């Protein structure tokens, strides 16, 4: 338990002056890029926080109905969407990251999403788009 105390923690890369990772890794531009509906264009309805928490349940059987491209777009924006690029070459997102470094990329396996071929896609958070990684 002592190792998790503040005084025993090592300094961060940022405090040591190490360069931050790029805001987004490059990708093969010969790959197909898919435009996603922009978050303000997606209708999700209003649910109070209380109702969302009280109604939350684990699901073991899933619907055969595909997600819409709008639903996937909203889910990606809620989990990794960029709200703003800050002046110091950092992104402000819907999820926290120490020093706003967000040193990760989001990949999704698509099985049933309307308008998308099944396969692996990478979320391009800066432009709110998908790029095909492997189809089929």
N, CA, C and O atoms as CSV, one atom per row, in Angstrom:
chain,resi,resn,atom,element,x,y,z
A,1,UNK,N,N,0.816,-1.199,0.000
A,1,UNK,CA,C,0.000,0.000,0.000
A,1,UNK,C,C,0.858,1.260,0.000
A,1,UNK,O,O,0.407,2.314,-0.449
A,2,UNK,N,N,2.061,1.166,0.487
A,2,UNK,CA,C,2.939,2.340,0.549
A,2,UNK,C,C,3.318,2.842,-0.843
A,2,UNK,O,O,3.523,4.040,-1.036
A,3,UNK,N,N,3.410,1.941,-1.804
A,3,UNK,CA,C,3.878,2.342,-3.132
A,3,UNK,C,C,2.900,3.267,-3.847
A,3,UNK,O,O,3.292,3.967,-4.782
A,4,UNK,N,N,1.639,3.284,-3.429
A,4,UNK,CA,C,0.671,4.147,-4.095
A,4,UNK,C,C,0.540,5.517,-3.446
A,4,UNK,O,O,-0.238,6.347,-3.916
A,5,UNK,N,N,1.276,5.764,-2.390
A,5,UNK,CA,C,1.243,7.085,-1.761
A,5,UNK,C,C,1.949,8.092,-2.658
A,5,UNK,O,O,2.905,7.756,-3.357
A,6,UNK,N,N,1.472,9.315,-2.630
A,6,UNK,CA,C,1.993,10.357,-3.510
A,6,UNK,C,C,3.508,10.492,-3.427
A,6,UNK,O,O,4.180,10.584,-4.454
A,7,UNK,N,N,4.040,10.503,-2.233
A,7,UNK,CA,C,5.490,10.721,-2.084
A,7,UNK,C,C,6.324,9.582,-2.667
A,7,UNK,O,O,7.524,9.745,-2.888
A,8,UNK,N,N,5.705,8.441,-2.916
A,8,UNK,CA,C,6.430,7.306,-3.484
A,8,UNK,C,C,6.214,7.144,-4.989
A,8,UNK,O,O,6.742,6.216,-5.601
A,9,UNK,N,N,5.454,8.030,-5.568
A,9,UNK,CA,C,5.181,7.927,-6.999
A,9,UNK,C,C,6.301,8.583,-7.791
A,9,UNK,O,O,6.883,9.578,-7.360
A,10,UNK,N,N,6.592,8.014,-8.952
A,10,UNK,CA,C,7.627,8.604,-9.808
A,10,UNK,C,C,7.054,9.833,-10.507
A,10,UNK,O,O,5.838,9.995,-10.608
A,11,UNK,N,N,7.930,10.678,-10.978
A,11,UNK,CA,C,7.469,11.876,-11.673
A,11,UNK,C,C,6.934,11.489,-13.049
A,11,UNK,O,O,7.328,10.473,-13.622
A,12,UNK,N,N,6.041,12.304,-13.559
A,12,UNK,CA,C,5.419,12.018,-14.847
A,12,UNK,C,C,6.356,12.390,-15.991
A,12,UNK,O,O,7.316,13.138,-15.810
A,13,UNK,N,N,6.060,11.854,-17.170
A,13,UNK,CA,C,6.834,12.225,-18.358
A,13,UNK,C,C,6.770,13.731,-18.586
A,13,UNK,O,O,7.765,14.354,-18.956
A,14,UNK,N,N,5.595,14.309,-18.364
A,14,UNK,CA,C,5.422,15.744,-18.582
A,14,UNK,C,C,6.298,16.548,-17.623
A,14,UNK,O,O,6.948,17.507,-18.038
A,15,UNK,N,N,6.321,16.168,-16.351
A,15,UNK,CA,C,7.130,16.919,-15.385
A,15,UNK,C,C,8.625,16.723,-15.624
A,15,UNK,O,O,9.437,17.551,-15.210
A,16,UNK,N,N,8.988,15.625,-16.294
A,16,UNK,CA,C,10.399,15.394,-16.627
A,16,UNK,C,C,10.787,16.047,-17.948
A,16,UNK,O,O,11.933,15.931,-18.383
A,17,UNK,N,N,9.840,16.732,-18.591
A,17,UNK,CA,C,10.134,17.441,-19.829
A,17,UNK,C,C,10.193,16.571,-21.071
A,17,UNK,O,O,10.701,17.000,-22.107
A,18,UNK,N,N,9.679,15.353,-20.978
A,18,UNK,CA,C,9.668,14.482,-22.150
A,18,UNK,C,C,8.599,14.946,-23.130
A,18,UNK,O,O,7.546,15.428,-22.711
A,19,UNK,N,N,8.851,14.811,-24.416
A,19,UNK,CA,C,7.853,15.269,-25.391
A,19,UNK,C,C,6.586,14.430,-25.310
A,19,UNK,O,O,6.627,13.231,-25.033
A,20,UNK,N,N,5.477,15.084,-25.555
A,20,UNK,CA,C,4.221,14.351,-25.533
A,20,UNK,C,C,4.058,13.584,-26.835
A,20,UNK,O,O,4.643,13.952,-27.854
A,21,UNK,N,N,3.263,12.518,-26.805
A,21,UNK,CA,C,3.003,11.790,-28.046
A,21,UNK,C,C,2.209,12.680,-29.002
A,21,UNK,O,O,1.612,13.665,-28.570
A,22,UNK,N,N,2.195,12.349,-30.289
A,22,UNK,CA,C,1.400,13.154,-31.221
A,22,UNK,C,C,-0.076,13.102,-30.831
A,22,UNK,O,O,-0.529,12.138,-30.215
A,23,UNK,N,N,-0.817,14.141,-31.192
A,23,UNK,CA,C,-2.248,14.159,-30.878
A,23,UNK,C,C,-2.962,12.973,-31.521
A,23,UNK,O,O,-3.934,12.450,-30.977
A,24,UNK,N,N,-2.472,12.561,-32.672
A,24,UNK,CA,C,-3.052,11.402,-33.348
A,24,UNK,C,C,-1.976,10.802,-34.249
A,24,UNK,O,O,-1.248,11.527,-34.927
A,25,UNK,N,N,-1.884,9.491,-34.249
A,25,UNK,CA,C,-0.915,8.828,-35.113
A,25,UNK,C,C,-1.342,8.952,-36.571
A,25,UNK,O,O,-2.530,9.076,-36.867
A,26,UNK,N,N,-0.382,8.920,-37.468
A,26,UNK,CA,C,-0.704,8.974,-38.891
A,26,UNK,C,C,-1.350,7.648,-39.300
A,26,UNK,O,O,-1.313,6.671,-38.552
A,27,UNK,N,N,-1.934,7.629,-40.487
A,27,UNK,CA,C,-2.548,6.406,-40.990
A,27,UNK,C,C,-2.298,6.313,-42.487
A,27,UNK,O,O,-1.944,7.299,-43.135
A,28,UNK,N,N,-2.482,5.135,-43.018
A,28,UNK,CA,C,-2.295,4.881,-44.439
A,28,UNK,C,C,-3.424,5.571,-45.203
A,28,UNK,O,O,-4.575,5.139,-45.139
A,29,UNK,N,N,-3.096,6.633,-45.916
A,29,UNK,CA,C,-4.128,7.424,-46.597
A,29,UNK,C,C,-4.719,6.728,-47.813
A,29,UNK,O,O,-5.661,7.238,-48.420
A,30,UNK,N,N,-4.178,5.566,-48.179
A,30,UNK,CA,C,-4.793,4.797,-49.263
A,30,UNK,C,C,-5.995,3.996,-48.742
A,30,UNK,O,O,-6.773,3.458,-49.530
A,31,UNK,N,N,-6.141,3.919,-47.428
A,31,UNK,CA,C,-7.273,3.219,-46.811
A,31,UNK,C,C,-8.542,4.061,-46.921
A,31,UNK,O,O,-8.485,5.287,-47.014
A,32,UNK,N,N,-9.675,3.386,-46.909
A,32,UNK,CA,C,-10.960,4.074,-46.978
A,32,UNK,C,C,-11.245,4.784,-45.665
A,32,UNK,O,O,-11.128,4.199,-44.588
A,33,UNK,N,N,-11.622,6.056,-45.770
A,33,UNK,CA,C,-12.007,6.853,-44.602
A,33,UNK,C,C,-13.520,7.031,-44.648
A,33,UNK,O,O,-14.085,7.368,-45.689
A,34,UNK,N,N,-14.164,6.802,-43.519
A,34,UNK,CA,C,-15.625,6.880,-43.415
A,34,UNK,C,C,-16.000,8.104,-42.594
A,34,UNK,O,O,-15.574,8.250,-41.449
A,35,UNK,N,N,-16.804,8.984,-43.190
A,35,UNK,CA,C,-17.325,10.135,-42.447
A,35,UNK,C,C,-18.397,9.658,-41.477
A,35,UNK,O,O,-19.273,8.875,-41.844
A,36,UNK,N,N,-18.325,10.126,-40.254
A,36,UNK,CA,C,-19.351,9.835,-39.254
A,36,UNK,C,C,-20.245,11.057,-39.089
A,36,UNK,O,O,-19.780,12.185,-39.256
A,37,UNK,N,N,-21.526,10.851,-38.762
A,37,UNK,CA,C,-22.359,12.011,-38.444
A,37,UNK,C,C,-21.733,12.786,-37.286
A,37,UNK,O,O,-21.247,12.189,-36.325
A,38,UNK,N,N,-21.746,14.101,-37.378
A,38,UNK,CA,C,-21.182,14.929,-36.309
A,38,UNK,C,C,-22.069,14.811,-35.067
A,38,UNK,O,O,-23.292,14.735,-35.192
A,39,UNK,N,N,-21.471,14.795,-33.873
A,39,UNK,CA,C,-22.246,14.596,-32.638
A,39,UNK,C,C,-23.475,15.503,-32.498
A,39,UNK,O,O,-24.523,15.015,-32.077
A,40,UNK,N,N,-23.399,16.803,-32.832
A,40,UNK,CA,C,-24.606,17.625,-32.677
A,40,UNK,C,C,-25.748,17.210,-33.607
A,40,UNK,O,O,-26.903,17.558,-33.365
A,41,UNK,N,N,-25.425,16.464,-34.676
A,41,UNK,CA,C,-26.444,16.036,-35.638
A,41,UNK,C,C,-27.149,14.751,-35.206
A,41,UNK,O,O,-28.162,14.374,-35.796
A,42,UNK,N,N,-26.623,14.077,-34.182
A,42,UNK,CA,C,-27.159,12.779,-33.763
A,42,UNK,C,C,-28.214,12.989,-32.684
A,42,UNK,O,O,-27.962,13.644,-31.673
A,43,UNK,N,N,-29.398,12.426,-32.911
A,43,UNK,CA,C,-30.476,12.517,-31.928
A,43,UNK,C,C,-30.364,11.340,-30.961
A,43,UNK,O,O,-30.433,10.180,-31.366
A,44,UNK,N,N,-30.190,11.655,-29.679
A,44,UNK,CA,C,-30.053,10.591,-28.678
A,44,UNK,C,C,-31.135,10.644,-27.606
A,44,UNK,O,O,-31.217,9.739,-26.775
A,45,UNK,N,N,-31.945,11.658,-27.607
A,45,UNK,CA,C,-32.982,11.769,-26.589
A,45,UNK,C,C,-32.422,12.250,-25.267
A,45,UNK,O,O,-31.209,12.263,-25.060
A,46,UNK,N,N,-33.309,12.644,-24.380
A,46,UNK,CA,C,-32.899,13.137,-23.069
A,46,UNK,C,C,-33.205,12.092,-22.002
A,46,UNK,O,O,-34.323,11.583,-21.917
A,47,UNK,N,N,-32.203,11.783,-21.196
A,47,UNK,CA,C,-32.357,10.869,-20.065
A,47,UNK,C,C,-31.641,11.511,-18.889
A,47,UNK,O,O,-30.491,11.934,-19.006
A,48,UNK,N,N,-32.323,11.582,-17.761
A,48,UNK,CA,C,-31.673,12.165,-16.586
A,48,UNK,C,C,-30.576,11.227,-16.091
A,48,UNK,O,O,-30.632,10.019,-16.319
A,49,UNK,N,N,-29.596,11.783,-15.424
A,49,UNK,CA,C,-28.517,10.978,-14.861
A,49,UNK,C,C,-29.084,9.941,-13.894
A,49,UNK,O,O,-28.671,8.782,-13.903
A,50,UNK,N,N,-30.015,10.359,-13.075
A,50,UNK,CA,C,-30.622,9.435,-12.113
A,50,UNK,C,C,-31.260,8.241,-12.819
A,50,UNK,O,O,-31.041,7.091,-12.441
A,51,UNK,N,N,-32.051,8.532,-13.849
A,51,UNK,CA,C,-32.722,7.444,-14.568
A,51,UNK,C,C,-31.706,6.537,-15.262
A,51,UNK,O,O,-31.863,5.316,-15.260
A,52,UNK,N,N,-30.680,7.118,-15.849
A,52,UNK,CA,C,-29.655,6.314,-16.530
A,52,UNK,C,C,-28.986,5.354,-15.549
A,52,UNK,O,O,-28.760,4.189,-15.874
A,53,UNK,N,N,-28.673,5.837,-14.364
A,53,UNK,CA,C,-28.012,4.989,-13.365
A,53,UNK,C,C,-28.975,3.936,-12.821
A,53,UNK,O,O,-28.612,2.767,-12.697
A,54,UNK,N,N,-30.198,4.347,-12.498
A,54,UNK,CA,C,-31.163,3.396,-11.941
A,54,UNK,C,C,-31.584,2.327,-12.947
A,54,UNK,O,O,-31.860,1.192,-12.556
A,55,UNK,N,N,-31.637,2.667,-14.227
A,55,UNK,CA,C,-32.087,1.720,-15.252
A,55,UNK,C,C,-30.958,0.879,-15.849
A,55,UNK,O,O,-31.226,-0.014,-16.652
A,56,UNK,N,N,-29.718,1.140,-15.482
A,56,UNK,CA,C,-28.590,0.411,-16.062
A,56,UNK,C,C,-28.647,-1.065,-15.685
A,56,UNK,O,O,-28.823,-1.404,-14.515
A,57,UNK,N,N,-28.501,-1.926,-16.658
A,57,UNK,CA,C,-28.499,-3.371,-16.448
A,57,UNK,C,C,-27.462,-4.000,-17.369
A,57,UNK,O,O,-27.218,-3.506,-18.470
A,58,UNK,N,N,-26.855,-5.090,-16.913
A,58,UNK,CA,C,-25.992,-5.877,-17.789
A,58,UNK,C,C,-26.874,-6.660,-18.744
A,58,UNK,O,O,-27.962,-7.101,-18.375
A,59,UNK,N,N,-26.411,-6.830,-19.957
A,59,UNK,CA,C,-27.168,-7.542,-20.982
A,59,UNK,C,C,-26.371,-8.759,-21.414
A,59,UNK,O,O,-25.173,-8.661,-21.682
A,60,UNK,N,N,-27.033,-9.907,-21.482
A,60,UNK,CA,C,-26.366,-11.142,-21.903
A,60,UNK,C,C,-26.854,-11.611,-23.276
A,60,UNK,O,O,-26.192,-12.407,-23.942
A,61,UNK,N,N,-27.999,-11.119,-23.679
A,61,UNK,CA,C,-28.537,-11.446,-25.000
A,61,UNK,C,C,-28.699,-10.147,-25.759
A,61,UNK,O,O,-29.302,-9.192,-25.269
A,62,UNK,N,N,-28.151,-10.127,-26.963
A,62,UNK,CA,C,-28.113,-8.890,-27.726
A,62,UNK,C,C,-29.097,-8.927,-28.880
A,62,UNK,O,O,-29.436,-9.993,-29.392
A,63,UNK,N,N,-29.538,-7.780,-29.271
A,63,UNK,CA,C,-30.447,-7.635,-30.393
A,63,UNK,C,C,-29.727,-7.982,-31.693
A,63,UNK,O,O,-28.519,-7.780,-31.817
A,64,UNK,N,N,-30.470,-8.499,-32.648
A,64,UNK,CA,C,-29.915,-8.738,-33.979
A,64,UNK,C,C,-29.937,-7.471,-34.825
A,64,UNK,O,O,-29.352,-7.427,-35.907
A,65,UNK,N,N,-30.616,-6.443,-34.323
A,65,UNK,CA,C,-30.699,-5.187,-35.075
A,65,UNK,C,C,-29.340,-4.487,-35.066
A,65,UNK,O,O,-28.693,-4.396,-34.023
A,66,UNK,N,N,-28.913,-3.997,-36.222
A,66,UNK,CA,C,-27.618,-3.307,-36.251
A,66,UNK,C,C,-27.698,-1.944,-35.574
A,66,UNK,O,O,-28.763,-1.332,-35.495
A,67,UNK,N,N,-26.547,-1.484,-35.088
A,67,UNK,CA,C,-26.444,-0.087,-34.654
A,67,UNK,C,C,-26.549,0.789,-35.888
A,67,UNK,O,O,-26.176,0.374,-36.985
A,68,UNK,N,N,-27.047,1.979,-35.714
A,68,UNK,CA,C,-26.997,2.935,-36.815
A,68,UNK,C,C,-25.628,3.602,-36.799
A,68,UNK,O,O,-24.925,3.571,-35.789
A,69,UNK,N,N,-25.260,4.198,-37.910
A,69,UNK,CA,C,-23.997,4.926,-37.964
A,69,UNK,C,C,-24.030,6.094,-36.980
A,69,UNK,O,O,-23.000,6.449,-36.407
A,70,UNK,N,N,-25.201,6.692,-36.781
A,70,UNK,CA,C,-25.346,7.774,-35.809
A,70,UNK,C,C,-25.108,7.298,-34.386
A,70,UNK,O,O,-24.453,7.987,-33.604
A,71,UNK,N,N,-25.637,6.120,-34.038
A,71,UNK,CA,C,-25.417,5.577,-32.692
A,71,UNK,C,C,-23.939,5.291,-32.447
A,71,UNK,O,O,-23.415,5.589,-31.373
A,72,UNK,N,N,-23.266,4.711,-33.446
A,72,UNK,CA,C,-21.833,4.452,-33.306
A,72,UNK,C,C,-21.066,5.761,-33.180
A,72,UNK,O,O,-20.150,5.873,-32.365
A,73,UNK,N,N,-21.436,6.738,-33.976
A,73,UNK,CA,C,-20.790,8.049,-33.921
A,73,UNK,C,C,-20.907,8.651,-32.526
A,73,UNK,O,O,-19.926,9.154,-31.977
A,74,UNK,N,N,-22.093,8.599,-31.961
A,74,UNK,CA,C,-22.327,9.156,-30.624
A,74,UNK,C,C,-21.516,8.409,-29.564
A,74,UNK,O,O,-20.912,9.027,-28.688
A,75,UNK,N,N,-21.506,7.082,-29.650
A,75,UNK,CA,C,-20.749,6.267,-28.699
A,75,UNK,C,C,-19.257,6.600,-28.764
A,75,UNK,O,O,-18.613,6.749,-27.725
A,76,UNK,N,N,-18.708,6.717,-29.964
A,76,UNK,CA,C,-17.292,7.062,-30.106
A,76,UNK,C,C,-17.007,8.457,-29.571
A,76,UNK,O,O,-15.988,8.671,-28.915
A,77,UNK,N,N,-17.890,9.402,-29.841
A,77,UNK,CA,C,-17.669,10.763,-29.341
A,77,UNK,C,C,-17.732,10.794,-27.812
A,77,UNK,O,O,-16.935,11.482,-27.174
A,78,UNK,N,N,-18.669,10.057,-27.227
A,78,UNK,CA,C,-18.786,10.035,-25.760
A,78,UNK,C,C,-17.563,9.411,-25.103
A,78,UNK,O,O,-17.181,9.815,-24.004
A,79,UNK,N,N,-16.948,8.440,-25.751
A,79,UNK,CA,C,-15.827,7.741,-25.133
A,79,UNK,C,C,-14.463,8.308,-25.493
A,79,UNK,O,O,-13.538,8.215,-24.687
A,80,UNK,N,N,-14.304,8.897,-26.682
A,80,UNK,CA,C,-12.992,9.406,-27.090
A,80,UNK,C,C,-13.052,10.682,-27.913
A,80,UNK,O,O,-12.043,11.100,-28.482
A,81,UNK,N,N,-14.211,11.298,-27.983
A,81,UNK,CA,C,-14.359,12.474,-28.827
A,81,UNK,C,C,-13.539,13.670,-28.368
A,81,UNK,O,O,-13.361,13.901,-27.172
A,82,UNK,N,N,-13.047,14.418,-29.337
A,82,UNK,CA,C,-12.287,15.639,-29.065
A,82,UNK,C,C,-13.271,16.806,-29.009
A,82,UNK,O,O,-13.980,17.082,-29.976
A,83,UNK,N,N,-13.302,17.478,-27.873
A,83,UNK,CA,C,-14.151,18.660,-27.733
A,83,UNK,C,C,-13.432,19.918,-28.174
A,83,UNK,O,O,-14.051,20.853,-28.682
A,84,UNK,N,N,-12.108,19.937,-27.976
A,84,UNK,CA,C,-11.343,21.146,-28.296
A,84,UNK,C,C,-9.863,20.786,-28.393
A,84,UNK,O,O,-9.367,19.929,-27.661
A,85,UNK,N,N,-9.170,21.457,-29.313
A,85,UNK,CA,C,-7.710,21.365,-29.351
A,85,UNK,C,C,-7.203,22.587,-28.610
A,85,UNK,O,O,-7.431,23.722,-29.029
A,86,UNK,N,N,-6.511,22.344,-27.504
A,86,UNK,CA,C,-6.022,23.438,-26.658
A,86,UNK,C,C,-4.775,24.058,-27.282
A,86,UNK,O,O,-4.096,23.429,-28.094
A,87,UNK,N,N,-4.485,25.285,-26.898
A,87,UNK,CA,C,-3.375,26.029,-27.463
A,87,UNK,C,C,-2.021,25.396,-27.260
A,87,UNK,O,O,-1.097,25.693,-28.018
A,88,UNK,N,N,-1.861,24.546,-26.283
A,88,UNK,CA,C,-0.550,23.956,-26.020
A,88,UNK,C,C,-0.404,22.571,-26.636
A,88,UNK,O,O,0.258,21.692,-26.084
A,89,UNK,N,N,-1.038,22.398,-27.790
A,89,UNK,CA,C,-0.942,21.143,-28.522
A,89,UNK,C,C,-1.473,19.965,-27.711
A,89,UNK,O,O,-0.834,18.917,-27.615
A,90,UNK,N,N,-2.628,20.154,-27.144
A,90,UNK,CA,C,-3.291,19.111,-26.361
A,90,UNK,C,C,-4.767,19.090,-26.736
A,90,UNK,O,O,-5.306,20.080,-27.232
A,91,UNK,N,N,-5.404,17.973,-26.498
A,91,UNK,CA,C,-6.832,17.877,-26.766
A,91,UNK,C,C,-7.611,17.808,-25.462
A,91,UNK,O,O,-7.170,17.206,-24.483
A,92,UNK,N,N,-8.761,18.430,-25.474
A,92,UNK,CA,C,-9.711,18.305,-24.370
A,92,UNK,C,C,-10.786,17.346,-24.861
A,92,UNK,O,O,-11.478,17.610,-25.844
A,93,UNK,N,N,-10.908,16.239,-24.159
A,93,UNK,CA,C,-11.839,15.188,-24.576
A,93,UNK,C,C,-12.875,14.937,-23.490
A,93,UNK,O,O,-12.871,15.575,-22.438
A,94,UNK,N,N,-13.749,14.004,-23.771
A,94,UNK,CA,C,-14.790,13.643,-22.811
A,94,UNK,C,C,-14.284,12.709,-21.726
A,94,UNK,O,O,-15.020,12.395,-20.790
A,95,UNK,N,N,-13.051,12.264,-21.833
A,95,UNK,CA,C,-12.436,11.398,-20.827
A,95,UNK,C,C,-11.144,12.047,-20.358
A,95,UNK,O,O,-10.479,12.734,-21.134
A,96,UNK,N,N,-10.781,11.838,-19.101
A,96,UNK,CA,C,-9.574,12.482,-18.578
A,96,UNK,C,C,-8.292,11.812,-19.057
A,96,UNK,O,O,-8.274,10.635,-19.419
A,97,UNK,N,N,-7.234,12.592,-19.046
A,97,UNK,CA,C,-5.894,12.083,-19.318
A,97,UNK,C,C,-4.915,13.027,-18.647
A,97,UNK,O,O,-4.999,14.241,-18.827
A,98,UNK,N,N,-3.997,12.486,-17.885
A,98,UNK,CA,C,-3.020,13.321,-17.186
A,98,UNK,C,C,-2.274,14.193,-18.185
A,98,UNK,O,O,-1.652,13.686,-19.118
A,99,UNK,N,N,-2.339,15.493,-17.989
A,99,UNK,CA,C,-1.663,16.426,-18.878
A,99,UNK,C,C,-2.312,16.548,-20.241
A,99,UNK,O,O,-1.702,17.093,-21.162
A,100,UNK,N,N,-3.519,16.061,-20.396
A,100,UNK,CA,C,-4.249,16.069,-21.673
A,100,UNK,C,C,-3.435,15.408,-22.777
A,100,UNK,O,O,-3.454,15.856,-23.923
A,101,UNK,N,N,-2.722,14.343,-22.429
A,101,UNK,CA,C,-1.841,13.688,-23.406
A,101,UNK,C,C,-2.561,12.614,-24.224
A,101,UNK,O,O,-2.183,12.384,-25.373
A,102,UNK,N,N,-3.560,11.963,-23.690
A,102,UNK,CA,C,-4.360,10.973,-24.413
A,102,UNK,C,C,-3.513,10.103,-25.336
A,102,UNK,O,O,-3.723,10.082,-26.549
A,103,UNK,N,N,-2.582,9.408,-24.768
A,103,UNK,CA,C,-1.611,8.629,-25.551
A,103,UNK,C,C,-2.148,7.253,-25.934
A,103,UNK,O,O,-1.540,6.236,-25.601
A,104,UNK,N,N,-3.273,7.215,-26.625
A,104,UNK,CA,C,-3.827,5.949,-27.079
A,104,UNK,C,C,-4.682,6.173,-28.311
A,104,UNK,O,O,-5.077,7.299,-28.613
A,105,UNK,N,N,-4.958,5.105,-29.008
A,105,UNK,CA,C,-5.794,5.121,-30.203
A,105,UNK,C,C,-6.962,4.170,-29.965
A,105,UNK,O,O,-6.836,3.207,-29.208
A,106,UNK,N,N,-8.089,4.435,-30.603
A,106,UNK,CA,C,-9.282,3.616,-30.425
A,106,UNK,C,C,-9.552,2.802,-31.687
A,106,UNK,O,O,-9.698,3.354,-32.778
A,107,UNK,N,N,-9.615,1.484,-31.521
A,107,UNK,CA,C,-9.953,0.566,-32.609
A,107,UNK,C,C,-11.267,-0.110,-32.259
A,107,UNK,O,O,-11.530,-0.406,-31.094
A,108,UNK,N,N,-12.096,-0.356,-33.278
A,108,UNK,CA,C,-13.364,-1.038,-33.032
A,108,UNK,C,C,-13.516,-2.205,-34.008
A,108,UNK,O,O,-13.062,-2.148,-35.150
A,109,UNK,N,N,-14.157,-3.249,-33.531
A,109,UNK,CA,C,-14.515,-4.385,-34.369
A,109,UNK,C,C,-15.990,-4.230,-34.701
A,109,UNK,O,O,-16.843,-4.287,-33.816
A,110,UNK,N,N,-16.281,-4.036,-35.964
A,110,UNK,CA,C,-17.657,-3.829,-36.415
A,110,UNK,C,C,-18.217,-5.145,-36.933
A,110,UNK,O,O,-17.629,-5.786,-37.804
A,111,UNK,N,N,-19.359,-5.536,-36.385
A,111,UNK,CA,C,-20.083,-6.700,-36.901
A,111,UNK,C,C,-21.380,-6.269,-37.572
A,111,UNK,O,O,-21.667,-6.664,-38.702
A,112,UNK,N,N,-22.165,-5.449,-36.860
A,112,UNK,CA,C,-23.464,-5.033,-37.387
A,112,UNK,C,C,-23.673,-3.544,-37.135
A,112,UNK,O,O,-24.234,-3.144,-36.115
A,113,UNK,N,N,-23.215,-2.743,-38.072
A,113,UNK,CA,C,-23.459,-1.300,-38.036
A,113,UNK,C,C,-23.949,-0.913,-39.420
A,113,UNK,O,O,-23.267,-1.155,-40.416
A,114,UNK,N,N,-25.130,-0.313,-39.484
A,114,UNK,CA,C,-25.693,0.090,-40.761
A,114,UNK,C,C,-24.741,0.989,-41.541
A,114,UNK,O,O,-24.259,1.994,-41.019
A,115,UNK,N,N,-24.471,0.621,-42.796
A,115,UNK,CA,C,-23.617,1.436,-43.648
A,115,UNK,C,C,-22.135,1.122,-43.555
A,115,UNK,O,O,-21.336,1.731,-44.266
A,116,UNK,N,N,-21.739,0.174,-42.685
A,116,UNK,CA,C,-20.323,-0.202,-42.568
A,116,UNK,C,C,-20.147,-1.685,-42.869
A,116,UNK,O,O,-20.953,-2.517,-42.454
A,117,UNK,N,N,-19.075,-2.001,-43.599
A,117,UNK,CA,C,-18.722,-3.400,-43.820
A,117,UNK,C,C,-18.148,-3.961,-42.519
A,117,UNK,O,O,-17.456,-3.240,-41.801
A,118,UNK,N,N,-18.419,-5.231,-42.197
A,118,UNK,CA,C,-17.787,-5.828,-41.019
A,118,UNK,C,C,-16.266,-5.770,-41.142
A,118,UNK,O,O,-15.707,-5.987,-42.217
A,119,UNK,N,N,-15.617,-5.477,-40.032
A,119,UNK,CA,C,-14.164,-5.408,-40.032
A,119,UNK,C,C,-13.640,-4.593,-38.870
A,119,UNK,O,O,-14.374,-4.252,-37.943
A,120,UNK,N,N,-12.352,-4.288,-38.937
A,120,UNK,CA,C,-11.685,-3.498,-37.900
A,120,UNK,C,C,-11.474,-2.089,-38.436
A,120,UNK,O,O,-11.019,-1.892,-39.563
A,121,UNK,N,N,-11.813,-1.123,-37.604
A,121,UNK,CA,C,-11.677,0.290,-37.952
A,121,UNK,C,C,-10.925,1.008,-36.841
A,121,UNK,O,O,-10.945,0.592,-35.683
A,122,UNK,N,N,-10.271,2.083,-37.216
A,122,UNK,CA,C,-9.635,2.952,-36.226
A,122,UNK,C,C,-10.391,4.272,-36.212
A,122,UNK,O,O,-10.715,4.828,-37.261
A,123,UNK,N,N,-10.667,4.765,-35.010
A,123,UNK,CA,C,-11.361,6.039,-34.846
A,123,UNK,C,C,-10.351,7.168,-34.950
A,123,UNK,O,O,-9.381,7.219,-34.194
A,124,UNK,N,N,-10.584,8.070,-35.893
A,124,UNK,CA,C,-9.757,9.267,-36.050
A,124,UNK,C,C,-10.445,10.383,-35.273
A,124,UNK,O,O,-11.259,11.129,-35.818
A,125,UNK,N,N,-10.110,10.482,-34.014
A,125,UNK,CA,C,-10.824,11.375,-33.100
A,125,UNK,C,C,-10.708,12.845,-33.498
A,125,UNK,O,O,-11.648,13.614,-33.293
A,126,UNK,N,N,-9.575,13.243,-34.060
A,126,UNK,CA,C,-9.384,14.653,-34.412
A,126,UNK,C,C,-10.385,15.114,-35.469
A,126,UNK,O,O,-10.825,16.264,-35.446
A,127,UNK,N,N,-10.744,14.227,-36.393
A,127,UNK,CA,C,-11.682,14.570,-37.467
A,127,UNK,C,C,-13.038,13.902,-37.310
A,127,UNK,O,O,-13.933,14.115,-38.128
A,128,UNK,N,N,-13.198,13.100,-36.272
A,128,UNK,CA,C,-14.420,12.337,-36.013
A,128,UNK,C,C,-14.795,11.499,-37.245
A,128,UNK,O,O,-15.880,11.634,-37.812
A,129,UNK,N,N,-13.855,10.631,-37.632
A,129,UNK,CA,C,-14.039,9.737,-38.771
A,129,UNK,C,C,-13.482,8.367,-38.412
A,129,UNK,O,O,-12.805,8.203,-37.398
A,130,UNK,N,N,-13.778,7.390,-39.257
A,130,UNK,CA,C,-13.206,6.054,-39.129
A,130,UNK,C,C,-12.307,5.791,-40.327
A,130,UNK,O,O,-12.552,6.306,-41.418
A,131,UNK,N,N,-11.273,4.996,-40.125
A,131,UNK,CA,C,-10.460,4.516,-41.241
A,131,UNK,C,C,-10.461,2.994,-41.176
A,131,UNK,O,O,-10.275,2.400,-40.114
A,132,UNK,N,N,-10.678,2.374,-42.343
A,132,UNK,CA,C,-10.675,0.918,-42.406
A,132,UNK,C,C,-9.271,0.396,-42.132
A,132,UNK,O,O,-8.292,0.895,-42.687
A,133,UNK,N,N,-9.185,-0.612,-41.272
A,133,UNK,CA,C,-7.907,-1.267,-40.985
A,133,UNK,C,C,-7.877,-2.625,-41.675
A,133,UNK,O,O,-6.927,-2.958,-42.383
A,134,UNK,N,N,-8.937,-3.405,-41.456
A,134,UNK,CA,C,-9.054,-4.717,-42.094
A,134,UNK,C,C,-10.530,-5.036,-42.257
A,134,UNK,O,O,-11.291,-4.990,-41.291
A,135,UNK,N,N,-10.931,-5.357,-43.471
A,135,UNK,CA,C,-12.334,-5.636,-43.758
A,135,UNK,C,C,-12.506,-7.136,-43.968
A,135,UNK,O,O,-11.655,-7.809,-44.550
A,136,UNK,N,N,-13.646,-7.637,-43.471
A,136,UNK,CA,C,-13.966,-9.047,-43.667
A,136,UNK,C,C,-13.770,-9.897,-42.459
A,136,UNK,O,O,-14.009,-11.104,-42.508
